[in-house]
Amino acid sequence: MMDDEFGPIPDQQVYEAAAGCSIVEEYPEDRPYPSVLVLGRTQEGRPVHVVCAYVPEEDQLIVITVYEPDPNRWDEDFRQRRKP
C-alpha cells in the first residue's frame, strides 16, 4: 500500500474505500479462502482496489492486497480490465 505506483494508500483511505465498495471479480477457487476484488473510492474520490477474503468461522475479513487501479489496464470506471 505504501509503495503503490500512484502514491501511498494510507490505512484511512483503505477504510474509506472499503466502506462503500462493490465486488468487481470473484475468485471462488482461491485457497485457503475464496476471495474477491472490490472497488471503492476514498472521500477524495480516489479509486482503490482491494483483494480480500472473508473467514466466516471467525467473522473476519482478510485484506490480501490494496492498490490504485492503473487507468491504462482498466476501463474508465475501473470495473473491467482492458483487453491487451
N, C-alpha and C positions, 0 to 999 in steps of 0.2 A: 504494500500500500504506500509505503513511504518512498519507494523507488519508481512509481508509476511514470511512464514517459511524458504524461501531460501534467505532472506535478503531484506532490504528495496528496494522499487522501487520508486525512485525519479520522480518528475514530468517530468523532461527532458527525462528519459527513457520511460515514457508513450508516450510522443510526438514522440520520435524516432520510437517506435514500431507501433504506430497508423499511422504514415506517409506511411508505406508500408505494411499495414495489408491486410488480406484476411478473408472472412467470413468462420467460421468453423461450426456454428449452427445458425439457425434462430428460434426465439420464437414469432411467429405472434400473439399468444393469450395473451402475456403479456400486462398488463394494468398499467398505463394509455396509454402507447405507446408500440407498438411492439418493441422488442429488438433483438440484435444479439450478438453472441460471435465471436470475431475476434482474429486472431493470428498475431502477428507482432514480430519483433526482434529489439533489440537495436543495436546501432552501434557496440557494442562488441559481438553481436550475441546472447544475452540472449533472450530466448523465453518469450513472455508476452501475456497472455490472457486478453482481455478487453471485458466486457459486457457493451453494450451501446445502447441507443435508440435515434432515430432521431425525432425531432419535426418539421415537415415541415412548420407549420404555423409560427414558429418563426425562421426557418432556424438555429436550434440549436441542437447540439449533447450533450446528457446527458451521462456522464460516471457513470455507476452503480457500477461496481467493477473492480478491477485490481489485477491480481495475476500471479505468475510464475507457469506454469503447472507442476504438480508432475509427473516425468517420470514413477513412479510406477502405476499411474492411467491413463496415456495417452500413445498412441503409440509413436514410435521413432520420428515422425515428429509433434507430439502434435496436430494432427487434428482429431483423433478418440479416444474415451475412450476405455480403456482395459476392457475386459469382466471380471467380478468378478470370 
